[in-house]
Amino acid sequence: MPVPFNDKIRLINESTGEPMINHGYTIQRADGRFEHGASDSMGFTHMISAHCAEQIKLFVED
């Protein structure tokens, strides 16, 4: 069954406007689970998929 809600988030450096490549992050899902990763070569997180819309929190490592 296809997942109706899926997206990636692009991490952008606020000072330079450039993508944050290979940068660590943590996503907290609506149910409290944490997903950790590093942005790809274009600054995107992994694909976030859900069967219904949800609010998430994104934490970017220093």
mmJSON file of the N, C-alpha and C atoms, coordinates in Angstrom:
{"data_MODEL":{"atom_site":{
"group_PDB":["ATOM","ATOM","ATOM","ATOM","ATOM","ATOM","ATOM","ATOM","ATOM","ATOM","ATOM","ATOM","ATOM","ATOM","ATOM","ATOM","ATOM","ATOM","ATOM","ATOM","ATOM","ATOM","ATOM","ATOM","ATOM","ATOM","ATOM","ATOM","ATOM","ATOM","ATOM","ATOM","ATOM","ATOM","ATOM","ATOM","ATOM","ATOM","ATOM","ATOM","ATOM","ATOM","ATOM","ATOM","ATOM","ATOM","ATOM","ATOM","ATOM","ATOM","ATOM","ATOM","ATOM","ATOM","ATOM","ATOM","ATOM","ATOM","ATOM","ATOM","ATOM","ATOM","ATOM","ATOM","ATOM","ATOM","ATOM","ATOM","ATOM","ATOM","ATOM","ATOM","ATOM","ATOM","ATOM","ATOM","ATOM","ATOM","ATOM","ATOM","ATOM","ATOM","ATOM","ATOM","ATOM","ATOM","ATOM","ATOM","ATOM","ATOM","ATOM","ATOM","ATOM","ATOM","ATOM","ATOM","ATOM","ATOM","ATOM","ATOM","ATOM","ATOM","ATOM","ATOM","ATOM","ATOM","ATOM","ATOM","ATOM","ATOM","ATOM","ATOM","ATOM","ATOM","ATOM","ATOM","ATOM","ATOM","ATOM","ATOM","ATOM","ATOM","ATOM","ATOM","ATOM","ATOM","ATOM","ATOM","ATOM","ATOM","ATOM","ATOM","ATOM","ATOM","ATOM","ATOM","ATOM","ATOM","ATOM","ATOM","ATOM","ATOM","ATOM","ATOM","ATOM","ATOM","ATOM","ATOM","ATOM","ATOM","ATOM","ATOM","ATOM","ATOM","ATOM","ATOM","ATOM","ATOM","ATOM","ATOM","ATOM","ATOM","ATOM","ATOM","ATOM","ATOM","ATOM","ATOM","ATOM","ATOM","ATOM","ATOM","ATOM","ATOM","ATOM","ATOM","ATOM","ATOM","ATOM","ATOM","ATOM","ATOM","ATOM","ATOM","ATOM","ATOM"],
"id":[1,2,3,4,5,6,7,8,9,10,11,12,13,14,15,16,17,18,19,20,21,22,23,24,25,26,27,28,29,30,31,32,33,34,35,36,37,38,39,40,41,42,43,44,45,46,47,48,49,50,51,52,53,54,55,56,57,58,59,60,61,62,63,64,65,66,67,68,69,70,71,72,73,74,75,76,77,78,79,80,81,82,83,84,85,86,87,88,89,90,91,92,93,94,95,96,97,98,99,100,101,102,103,104,105,106,107,108,109,110,111,112,113,114,115,116,117,118,119,120,121,122,123,124,125,126,127,128,129,130,131,132,133,134,135,136,137,138,139,140,141,142,143,144,145,146,147,148,149,150,151,152,153,154,155,156,157,158,159,160,161,162,163,164,165,166,167,168,169,170,171,172,173,174,175,176,177,178,179,180,181,182,183,184,185,186],
"type_symbol":["N","C","C","N","C","C","N","C","C","N","C","C","N","C","C","N","C","C","N","C","C","N","C","C","N","C","C","N","C","C","N","C","C","N","C","C","N","C","C","N","C","C","N","C","C","N","C","C","N","C","C","N","C","C","N","C","C","N","C","C","N","C","C","N","C","C","N","C","C","N","C","C","N","C","C","N","C","C","N","C","C","N","C","C","N","C","C","N","C","C","N","C","C","N","C","C","N","C","C","N","C","C","N","C","C","N","C","C","N","C","C","N","C","C","N","C","C","N","C","C","N","C","C","N","C","C","N","C","C","N","C","C","N","C","C","N","C","C","N","C","C","N","C","C","N","C","C","N","C","C","N","C","C","N","C","C","N","C","C","N","C","C","N","C","C","N","C","C","N","C","C","N","C","C","N","C","C","N","C","C","N","C","C","N","C","C"],
"label_atom_id":["N","CA","C","N","CA","C","N","CA","C","N","CA","C","N","CA","C","N","CA","C","N","CA","C","N","CA","C","N","CA","C","N","CA","C","N","CA","C","N","CA","C","N","CA","C","N","CA","C","N","CA","C","N","CA","C","N","CA","C","N","CA","C","N","CA","C","N","CA","C","N","CA","C","N","CA","C","N","CA","C","N","CA","C","N","CA","C","N","CA","C","N","CA","C","N","CA","C","N","CA","C","N","CA","C","N","CA","C","N","CA","C","N","CA","C","N","CA","C","N","CA","C","N","CA","C","N","CA","C","N","CA","C","N","CA","C","N","CA","C","N","CA","C","N","CA","C","N","CA","C","N","CA","C","N","CA","C","N","CA","C","N","CA","C","N","CA","C","N","CA","C","N","CA","C","N","CA","C","N","CA","C","N","CA","C","N","CA","C","N","CA","C","N","CA","C","N","CA","C","N","CA","C","N","CA","C","N","CA","C","N","CA","C","N","CA","C"],
"label_alt_id":[null,null,null,null,null,null,null,null,null,null,null,null,null,null,null,null,null,null,null,null,null,null,null,null,null,null,null,null,null,null,null,null,null,null,null,null,null,null,null,null,null,null,null,null,null,null,null,null,null,null,null,null,null,null,null,null,null,null,null,null,null,null,null,null,null,null,null,null,null,null,null,null,null,null,null,null,null,null,null,null,null,null,null,null,null,null,null,null,null,null,null,null,null,null,null,null,null,null,null,null,null,null,null,null,null,null,null,null,null,null,null,null,null,null,null,null,null,null,null,null,null,null,null,null,null,null,null,null,null,null,null,null,null,null,null,null,null,null,null,null,null,null,null,null,null,null,null,null,null,null,null,null,null,null,null,null,null,null,null,null,null,null,null,null,null,null,null,null,null,null,null,null,null,null,null,null,null,null,null,null,null,null,null,null,null,null],
"label_comp_id":["MET","MET","MET","PRO","PRO","PRO","VAL","VAL","VAL","PRO","PRO","PRO","PHE","PHE","PHE","ASN","ASN","ASN","ASP","ASP","ASP","LYS","LYS","LYS","ILE","ILE","ILE","ARG","ARG","ARG","LEU","LEU","LEU","ILE","ILE","ILE","ASN","ASN","ASN","GLU","GLU","GLU","SER","SER","SER","THR","THR","THR","GLY","GLY","GLY","GLU","GLU","GLU","PRO","PRO","PRO","MET","MET","MET","ILE","ILE","ILE","ASN","ASN","ASN","HIS","HIS","HIS","GLY","GLY","GLY","TYR","TYR","TYR","THR","THR","THR","ILE","ILE","ILE","GLN","GLN","GLN","ARG","ARG","ARG","ALA","ALA","ALA","ASP","ASP","ASP","GLY","GLY","GLY","ARG","ARG","ARG","PHE","PHE","PHE","GLU","GLU","GLU","HIS","HIS","HIS","GLY","GLY","GLY","ALA","ALA","ALA","SER","SER","SER","ASP","ASP","ASP","SER","SER","SER","MET","MET","MET","GLY","GLY","GLY","PHE","PHE","PHE","THR","THR","THR","HIS","HIS","HIS","MET","MET","MET","ILE","ILE","ILE","SER","SER","SER","ALA","ALA","ALA","HIS","HIS","HIS","CYS","CYS","CYS","ALA","ALA","ALA","GLU","GLU","GLU","GLN","GLN","GLN","ILE","ILE","ILE","LYS","LYS","LYS","LEU","LEU","LEU","PHE","PHE","PHE","VAL","VAL","VAL","GLU","GLU","GLU","ASP","ASP","ASP"],
"label_asym_id":["A","A","A","A","A","A","A","A","A","A","A","A","A","A","A","A","A","A","A","A","A","A","A","A","A","A","A","A","A","A","A","A","A","A","A","A","A","A","A","A","A","A","A","A","A","A","A","A","A","A","A","A","A","A","A","A","A","A","A","A","A","A","A","A","A","A","A","A","A","A","A","A","A","A","A","A","A","A","A","A","A","A","A","A","A","A","A","A","A","A","A","A","A","A","A","A","A","A","A","A","A","A","A","A","A","A","A","A","A","A","A","A","A","A","A","A","A","A","A","A","A","A","A","A","A","A","A","A","A","A","A","A","A","A","A","A","A","A","A","A","A","A","A","A","A","A","A","A","A","A","A","A","A","A","A","A","A","A","A","A","A","A","A","A","A","A","A","A","A","A","A","A","A","A","A","A","A","A","A","A","A","A","A","A","A","A"],
"label_entity_id":["1","1","1","1","1","1","1","1","1","1","1","1","1","1","1","1","1","1","1","1","1","1","1","1","1","1","1","1","1","1","1","1","1","1","1","1","1","1","1","1","1","1","1","1","1","1","1","1","1","1","1","1","1","1","1","1","1","1","1","1","1","1","1","1","1","1","1","1","1","1","1","1","1","1","1","1","1","1","1","1","1","1","1","1","1","1","1","1","1","1","1","1","1","1","1","1","1","1","1","1","1","1","1","1","1","1","1","1","1","1","1","1","1","1","1","1","1","1","1","1","1","1","1","1","1","1","1","1","1","1","1","1","1","1","1","1","1","1","1","1","1","1","1","1","1","1","1","1","1","1","1","1","1","1","1","1","1","1","1","1","1","1","1","1","1","1","1","1","1","1","1","1","1","1","1","1","1","1","1","1","1","1","1","1","1","1"],
"label_seq_id":[1,1,1,2,2,2,3,3,3,4,4,4,5,5,5,6,6,6,7,7,7,8,8,8,9,9,9,10,10,10,11,11,11,12,12,12,13,13,13,14,14,14,15,15,15,16,16,16,17,17,17,18,18,18,19,19,19,20,20,20,21,21,21,22,22,22,23,23,23,24,24,24,25,25,25,26,26,26,27,27,27,28,28,28,29,29,29,30,30,30,31,31,31,32,32,32,33,33,33,34,34,34,35,35,35,36,36,36,37,37,37,38,38,38,39,39,39,40,40,40,41,41,41,42,42,42,43,43,43,44,44,44,45,45,45,46,46,46,47,47,47,48,48,48,49,49,49,50,50,50,51,51,51,52,52,52,53,53,53,54,54,54,55,55,55,56,56,56,57,57,57,58,58,58,59,59,59,60,60,60,61,61,61,62,62,62],
"pdbx_PDB_ins_code":[null,null,null,null,null,null,null,null,null,null,null,null,null,null,null,null,null,null,null,null,null,null,null,null,null,null,null,null,null,null,null,null,null,null,null,null,null,null,null,null,null,null,null,null,null,null,null,null,null,null,null,null,null,null,null,null,null,null,null,null,null,null,null,null,null,null,null,null,null,null,null,null,null,null,null,null,null,null,null,null,null,null,null,null,null,null,null,null,null,null,null,null,null,null,null,null,null,null,null,null,null,null,null,null,null,null,null,null,null,null,null,null,null,null,null,null,null,null,null,null,null,null,null,null,null,null,null,null,null,null,null,null,null,null,null,null,null,null,null,null,null,null,null,null,null,null,null,null,null,null,null,null,null,null,null,null,null,null,null,null,null,null,null,null,null,null,null,null,null,null,null,null,null,null,null,null,null,null,null,null,null,null,null,null,null,null],
"Cartn_x":[0.842,0.0,0.888,0.65,1.475,1.296,2.345,2.31,1.966,0.842,0.407,1.232,1.937,2.734,4.195,5.011,6.449,7.173,8.276,9.036,10.427,11.317,12.654,12.748,13.638,13.871,15.284,15.425,16.752,17.318,18.52,19.202,20.006,19.734,20.397,21.092,22.35,23.096,22.499,22.028,21.385,22.339,23.621,24.598,24.985,25.186,25.703,24.638,23.525,22.492,22.825,23.94,24.386,23.782,23.583,23.112,24.126,23.632,24.49,24.71,25.817,26.137,26.754,26.323,26.856,26.795,25.678,25.507,24.549,24.925,24.115,22.824,21.779,20.481,19.728,18.713,17.781,16.372,15.485,14.074,13.283,12.439,11.526,10.148,9.633,8.319,7.217,5.988,4.842,4.628,4.991,4.802,5.967,6.946,8.071,9.322,9.22,10.404,11.416,12.697,13.776,14.4,14.696,15.397,16.631,17.794,19.061,19.601,20.337,20.929,21.899,22.399,23.271,22.729,22.732,22.202,23.028,22.399,23.056,23.894,24.35,25.242,24.559,23.235,22.502,21.883,22.202,21.729,20.391,19.855,18.543,18.654,17.622,17.487,16.997,16.866,16.242,14.751,14.095,12.665,11.875,11.009,10.135,8.763,8.28,7.021,6.032,4.748,3.692,2.377,1.479,0.161,-0.798,-0.458,-1.26,-0.313,-0.785,0.046,0.437,1.662,2.116,3.077,3.159,4.111,5.388,6.535,7.82,8.677,9.756,10.764,12.082,12.829,14.125,15.194,16.196,17.326,18.572,19.268,20.477,21.678,22.642,23.832,24.737,25.483,26.441,27.614],
"Cartn_y":[-1.181,0.0,1.246,2.188,3.392,4.267,4.965,5.882,7.273,7.871,9.141,10.362,10.283,11.42,11.005,11.6,11.363,12.582,12.902,14.079,14.006,14.801,14.999,16.461,16.754,18.13,18.514,19.686,20.143,21.041,20.694,21.483,22.58,23.833,24.981,25.792,26.151,27.002,28.407,28.916,30.229,31.36,31.218,32.276,32.345,31.172,31.136,30.841,30.246,29.844,28.555,27.919,26.685,25.461,24.362,23.113,22.592,22.01,21.429,19.957,19.688,18.357,17.494,16.216,15.249,15.785,16.399,17.017,16.17,15.911,15.079,15.76,14.967,15.479,14.38,14.798,13.88,14.387,13.479,13.802,13.11,13.878,13.296,13.229,12.004,11.78,12.103,12.213,12.566,11.567,10.293,9.271,9.206,10.123,10.191,9.468,8.651,7.944,8.935,8.566,9.374,8.644,9.394,8.864,9.73,9.082,9.792,9.575,10.555,10.401,11.521,11.503,12.557,12.953,14.238,14.724,14.191,14.123,13.576,14.642,14.332,15.221,16.506,16.57,17.795,18.454,17.914,18.494,17.978,16.919,16.391,15.306,15.251,14.163,12.912,11.82,10.626,10.907,10.05,10.206,9.939,10.866,10.728,10.333,9.166,8.635,8.356,8.615,8.347,8.121,7.413,7.158,8.32,9.206,10.408,11.561,12.781,13.949,13.95,14.37,14.445,15.606,16.113,17.166,16.503,16.951,16.412,17.546,17.17,18.138,17.717,18.692,18.431,19.102,18.322,18.832,18.669,19.784,19.76,19.841,18.93,18.911,20.093,20.546,21.655,21.232],
"Cartn_z":[0.0,0.0,0.0,-0.906,-0.965,0.274,0.624,1.762,1.228,1.68,1.096,1.498,2.605,3.055,3.108,2.239,2.303,1.752,2.375,1.977,2.582,2.019,2.559,2.964,3.892,4.324,3.908,3.319,2.91,4.0,4.457,5.472,4.777,5.125,4.514,5.604,5.365,6.284,6.225,7.364,7.397,7.022,7.32,7.043,5.578,4.957,3.585,2.54,2.961,2.01,1.276,1.627,0.979,1.671,0.918,1.529,2.544,3.614,4.651,4.305,3.64,3.126,4.221,4.296,5.262,6.693,7.025,8.337,9.17,10.405,11.286,11.716,11.883,12.327,13.058,13.806,14.461,14.196,13.844,13.645,14.745,15.43,16.416,15.779,15.66,15.053,16.054,15.577,16.42,17.555,17.324,18.366,19.351,19.204,20.13,19.673,18.613,18.108,17.545,17.648,17.091,15.913,14.854,13.69,13.481,13.378,13.232,11.832,11.338,10.02,9.713,8.488,7.968,6.605,6.326,5.051,3.886,2.73,1.542,0.826,-0.367,-1.12,-1.589,-1.421,-1.772,-0.536,0.646,1.895,2.384,1.76,2.146,3.215,4.066,5.031,4.296,5.043,4.477,4.247,3.502,3.228,4.51,4.843,6.007,5.474,5.86,5.326,6.449,6.163,7.139,6.401,7.047,6.463,6.696,7.63,7.848,8.178,8.001,8.281,9.757,10.031,11.413,11.571,12.786,13.1,13.592,13.066,13.497,14.035,14.721,15.159,14.53,14.021,13.409,14.247,14.659,15.42,14.564,14.3,13.478,14.407,14.216,15.062,14.74,15.755,15.561,14.732],
"occupancy":[1.0,1.0,1.0,1.0,1.0,1.0,1.0,1.0,1.0,1.0,1.0,1.0,1.0,1.0,1.0,1.0,1.0,1.0,1.0,1.0,1.0,1.0,1.0,1.0,1.0,1.0,1.0,1.0,1.0,1.0,1.0,1.0,1.0,1.0,1.0,1.0,1.0,1.0,1.0,1.0,1.0,1.0,1.0,1.0,1.0,1.0,1.0,1.0,1.0,1.0,1.0,1.0,1.0,1.0,1.0,1.0,1.0,1.0,1.0,1.0,1.0,1.0,1.0,1.0,1.0,1.0,1.0,1.0,1.0,1.0,1.0,1.0,1.0,1.0,1.0,1.0,1.0,1.0,1.0,1.0,1.0,1.0,1.0,1.0,1.0,1.0,1.0,1.0,1.0,1.0,1.0,1.0,1.0,1.0,1.0,1.0,1.0,1.0,1.0,1.0,1.0,1.0,1.0,1.0,1.0,1.0,1.0,1.0,1.0,1.0,1.0,1.0,1.0,1.0,1.0,1.0,1.0,1.0,1.0,1.0,1.0,1.0,1.0,1.0,1.0,1.0,1.0,1.0,1.0,1.0,1.0,1.0,1.0,1.0,1.0,1.0,1.0,1.0,1.0,1.0,1.0,1.0,1.0,1.0,1.0,1.0,1.0,1.0,1.0,1.0,1.0,1.0,1.0,1.0,1.0,1.0,1.0,1.0,1.0,1.0,1.0,1.0,1.0,1.0,1.0,1.0,1.0,1.0,1.0,1.0,1.0,1.0,1.0,1.0,1.0,1.0,1.0,1.0,1.0,1.0,1.0,1.0,1.0,1.0,1.0,1.0],
"B_iso_or_equiv":[0.0,0.0,0.0,0.0,0.0,0.0,0.0,0.0,0.0,0.0,0.0,0.0,0.0,0.0,0.0,0.0,0.0,0.0,0.0,0.0,0.0,0.0,0.0,0.0,0.0,0.0,0.0,0.0,0.0,0.0,0.0,0.0,0.0,0.0,0.0,0.0,0.0,0.0,0.0,0.0,0.0,0.0,0.0,0.0,0.0,0.0,0.0,0.0,0.0,0.0,0.0,0.0,0.0,0.0,0.0,0.0,0.0,0.0,0.0,0.0,0.0,0.0,0.0,0.0,0.0,0.0,0.0,0.0,0.0,0.0,0.0,0.0,0.0,0.0,0.0,0.0,0.0,0.0,0.0,0.0,0.0,0.0,0.0,0.0,0.0,0.0,0.0,0.0,0.0,0.0,0.0,0.0,0.0,0.0,0.0,0.0,0.0,0.0,0.0,0.0,0.0,0.0,0.0,0.0,0.0,0.0,0.0,0.0,0.0,0.0,0.0,0.0,0.0,0.0,0.0,0.0,0.0,0.0,0.0,0.0,0.0,0.0,0.0,0.0,0.0,0.0,0.0,0.0,0.0,0.0,0.0,0.0,0.0,0.0,0.0,0.0,0.0,0.0,0.0,0.0,0.0,0.0,0.0,0.0,0.0,0.0,0.0,0.0,0.0,0.0,0.0,0.0,0.0,0.0,0.0,0.0,0.0,0.0,0.0,0.0,0.0,0.0,0.0,0.0,0.0,0.0,0.0,0.0,0.0,0.0,0.0,0.0,0.0,0.0,0.0,0.0,0.0,0.0,0.0,0.0,0.0,0.0,0.0,0.0,0.0,0.0],
"pdbx_formal_charge":[null,null,null,null,null,null,null,null,null,null,null,null,null,null,null,null,null,null,null,null,null,null,null,null,null,null,null,null,null,null,null,null,null,null,null,null,null,null,null,null,null,null,null,null,null,null,null,null,null,null,null,null,null,null,null,null,null,null,null,null,null,null,null,null,null,null,null,null,null,null,null,null,null,null,null,null,null,null,null,null,null,null,null,null,null,null,null,null,null,null,null,null,null,null,null,null,null,null,null,null,null,null,null,null,null,null,null,null,null,null,null,null,null,null,null,null,null,null,null,null,null,null,null,null,null,null,null,null,null,null,null,null,null,null,null,null,null,null,null,null,null,null,null,null,null,null,null,null,null,null,null,null,null,null,null,null,null,null,null,null,null,null,null,null,null,null,null,null,null,null,null,null,null,null,null,null,null,null,null,null,null,null,null,null,null,null],
"auth_seq_id":[1,1,1,2,2,2,3,3,3,4,4,4,5,5,5,6,6,6,7,7,7,8,8,8,9,9,9,10,10,10,11,11,11,12,12,12,13,13,13,14,14,14,15,15,15,16,16,16,17,17,17,18,18,18,19,19,19,20,20,20,21,21,21,22,22,22,23,23,23,24,24,24,25,25,25,26,26,26,27,27,27,28,28,28,29,29,29,30,30,30,31,31,31,32,32,32,33,33,33,34,34,34,35,35,35,36,36,36,37,37,37,38,38,38,39,39,39,40,40,40,41,41,41,42,42,42,43,43,43,44,44,44,45,45,45,46,46,46,47,47,47,48,48,48,49,49,49,50,50,50,51,51,51,52,52,52,53,53,53,54,54,54,55,55,55,56,56,56,57,57,57,58,58,58,59,59,59,60,60,60,61,61,61,62,62,62],
"auth_comp_id":["MET","MET","MET","PRO","PRO","PRO","VAL","VAL","VAL","PRO","PRO","PRO","PHE","PHE","PHE","ASN","ASN","ASN","ASP","ASP","ASP","LYS","LYS","LYS","ILE","ILE","ILE","ARG","ARG","ARG","LEU","LEU","LEU","ILE","ILE","ILE","ASN","ASN","ASN","GLU","GLU","GLU","SER","SER","SER","THR","THR","THR","GLY","GLY","GLY","GLU","GLU","GLU","PRO","PRO","PRO","MET","MET","MET","ILE","ILE","ILE","ASN","ASN","ASN","HIS","HIS","HIS","GLY","GLY","GLY","TYR","TYR","TYR","THR","THR","THR","ILE","ILE","ILE","GLN","GLN","GLN","ARG","ARG","ARG","ALA","ALA","ALA","ASP","ASP","ASP","GLY","GLY","GLY","ARG","ARG","ARG","PHE","PHE","PHE","GLU","GLU","GLU","HIS","HIS","HIS","GLY","GLY","GLY","ALA","ALA","ALA","SER","SER","SER","ASP","ASP","ASP","SER","SER","SER","MET","MET","MET","GLY","GLY","GLY","PHE","PHE","PHE","THR","THR","THR","HIS","HIS","HIS","MET","MET","MET","ILE","ILE","ILE","SER","SER","SER","ALA","ALA","ALA","HIS","HIS","HIS","CYS","CYS","CYS","ALA","ALA","ALA","GLU","GLU","GLU","GLN","GLN","GLN","ILE","ILE","ILE","LYS","LYS","LYS","LEU","LEU","LEU","PHE","PHE","PHE","VAL","VAL","VAL","GLU","GLU","GLU","ASP","ASP","ASP"],
"auth_asym_id":["A","A","A","A","A","A","A","A","A","A","A","A","A","A","A","A","A","A","A","A","A","A","A","A","A","A","A","A","A","A","A","A","A","A","A","A","A","A","A","A","A","A","A","A","A","A","A","A","A","A","A","A","A","A","A","A","A","A","A","A","A","A","A","A","A","A","A","A","A","A","A","A","A","A","A","A","A","A","A","A","A","A","A","A","A","A","A","A","A","A","A","A","A","A","A","A","A","A","A","A","A","A","A","A","A","A","A","A","A","A","A","A","A","A","A","A","A","A","A","A","A","A","A","A","A","A","A","A","A","A","A","A","A","A","A","A","A","A","A","A","A","A","A","A","A","A","A","A","A","A","A","A","A","A","A","A","A","A","A","A","A","A","A","A","A","A","A","A","A","A","A","A","A","A","A","A","A","A","A","A","A","A","A","A","A","A"],
"auth_atom_id":["N","CA","C","N","CA","C","N","CA","C","N","CA","C","N","CA","C","N","CA","C","N","CA","C","N","CA","C","N","CA","C","N","CA","C","N","CA","C","N","CA","C","N","CA","C","N","CA","C","N","CA","C","N","CA","C","N","CA","C","N","CA","C","N","CA","C","N","CA","C","N","CA","C","N","CA","C","N","CA","C","N","CA","C","N","CA","C","N","CA","C","N","CA","C","N","CA","C","N","CA","C","N","CA","C","N","CA","C","N","CA","C","N","CA","C","N","CA","C","N","CA","C","N","CA","C","N","CA","C","N","CA","C","N","CA","C","N","CA","C","N","CA","C","N","CA","C","N","CA","C","N","CA","C","N","CA","C","N","CA","C","N","CA","C","N","CA","C","N","CA","C","N","CA","C","N","CA","C","N","CA","C","N","CA","C","N","CA","C","N","CA","C","N","CA","C","N","CA","C","N","CA","C","N","CA","C","N","CA","C","N","CA","C","N","CA","C"],
"pdbx_PDB_model_num":[1,1,1,1,1,1,1,1,1,1,1,1,1,1,1,1,1,1,1,1,1,1,1,1,1,1,1,1,1,1,1,1,1,1,1,1,1,1,1,1,1,1,1,1,1,1,1,1,1,1,1,1,1,1,1,1,1,1,1,1,1,1,1,1,1,1,1,1,1,1,1,1,1,1,1,1,1,1,1,1,1,1,1,1,1,1,1,1,1,1,1,1,1,1,1,1,1,1,1,1,1,1,1,1,1,1,1,1,1,1,1,1,1,1,1,1,1,1,1,1,1,1,1,1,1,1,1,1,1,1,1,1,1,1,1,1,1,1,1,1,1,1,1,1,1,1,1,1,1,1,1,1,1,1,1,1,1,1,1,1,1,1,1,1,1,1,1,1,1,1,1,1,1,1,1,1,1,1,1,1,1,1,1,1,1,1]
}}}
